[in-house]
Amino acid sequence: MANTARKNTVKKTNTGSTGKTSSATKKKTTVKKTDAVVLEKEVKEPVLEKEVKKPDLDKTSKASIDYKMILIIVLAFLVLVLGIAKISGVLEKKDYGKSYLVSKKVVKGNVDKDSIGSVINQDESFILVTQLESEEEYNLEKSLRKIITDNDIKDRFYVYEYEDGDNIQSMFKLNDANIKLPTILYYRDGKFVDLVSRYDEKMIEAADFAKMLDIYEITKE
């Protein structure tokens, strides 16, 4: 009886130890599951990538349009300026056959063959004899404008347009004076006094006429 009781006691004791083992196993299993969940969370967490700034397409396209508009405006302006300059040049070329001084009413007017005598017989007169066919002659008249106006001789200054076959020496009582056109003839009391000329082959300039006025003390002080 005593032996049987001991056996039962041993069994109970064994059963109790088995229960403890089982509990420990559960704890280990729980720990492993928890670790697995943590690792799983770490894996599932997304990796944040650096944000890459994309160019603002709207601003770029607007800037491109602005540059194009500026370029178009500049080109249009240049075309306009060149067009005006060309038209102006064409119009001016058409005027080469007209006296600038007469057309701008700087002087009294043209002298024709019938009125040469009356012009020469004035107290004092200046006659520009020109062919009116080149840009140089046209520009000469433009440069004479200031001298004529400043010295107040516009009422005594005339323009004669040379024609083929004209005998300048005879028509203007120049005797044997060497004439190269254009030139400016100076008369006083119906007599020829002097003319504007150059010793070189160049065409006369406004400064040459100013020099003659200074020599004869005609300049206005």
Secondary structure by P-SEA (a helix, b strand, c coil): caaaaaaaaaaaaaaaaaaaaaaaaaaaaaaaaaaaaaaaaaaabbbbcccccccaaaaaaaaaaaaaaaaaaaaaaaaaaaaaaaaaaaaaaaacccccccccccccccccccaaaaaaacccbbbbbcccccaaaaaaaaaaaaaaaaaccccccbbbbbccccccccccccccccccccbbbbbccccccbbbbbcccccccaaaaaaaaaaaccccc
